[in-house]
């Protein structure tokens, strides 16, 4: 199997070349993106290990060019821990996965073999053609692909759990330090103004640590939510629910946010909506995510939340007067790690998991979610949830 390594650090290229060669891979290593693109035009590789941060043509730019030349070749991003969010953005652009620096050879080996195996299976599926859907070989290949996807989901869940544990400690100790410092500053301020100024700066630094750690914790919780739902291990509490109560509660929580942003916020709920069978927490999570998105992407105008009864279903819509979504993006925004905007010129917040989770929640309730939008004229997200006739 032929592997291309693209990394500007000589030691990383050396170590990866030695270890992969020992494991039976044929390795070619280059120091920059331009060299990789030039080599890619004339050489076929089974997989690529691509450094995310390089001088000149960086990993994202190189990824785009390599994907143009060979969209089926799996590309694995190599990144420092602090660049994980950007690495996830690379997955959105077509990278297979990412591994962290310093390189862990065992992790790289597993990721490489899975990537190459999956690429080979996908080629096999394409070669079988449309008429082979009922064949045993196709079913076996499909099951193997599902197995590989489950393994990737399991890895995401595992690493998220591992990250959450130290983050809890970081937040806890930072909070304790911040409280103790807050008590000490008034006394020190009276004794020594210069020392008080320095301690105040430490206090601000602790605030930043807590804020950024909480942001990362929310990201990890989203990944755990997503992986649990995909694996079928998420916990659900099914009960008869009033959607009116859930919508009004979520709307109440976001009213101050819209008011602070100078946006009109209207809630219109049809009278006597039937009960639905669902999970209160998950439905609230879905509605809150859509309201949060509306607040983030609406600079002026307003947001309207409506709920009405349809034919055997309740239709819940959240309409905004925001920037809108172009037609080419509407089909992919519910996919994992998909976001609106160019990550190089208009980097969005988060990593694009919110709408994927919304789609899963709607699906678990036997419903669906969709969007209608036009750039510059806002968006309307609509959720359809079934109910049982006669249950009021």
Order of alpha helices (4+ residues) and beta strands (2+ residues): beta-alpha-beta-alpha-beta-alpha-beta-alpha-beta-alpha-alpha-alpha-beta-alpha-beta-beta-alpha-beta-beta-alpha-alpha-beta-beta
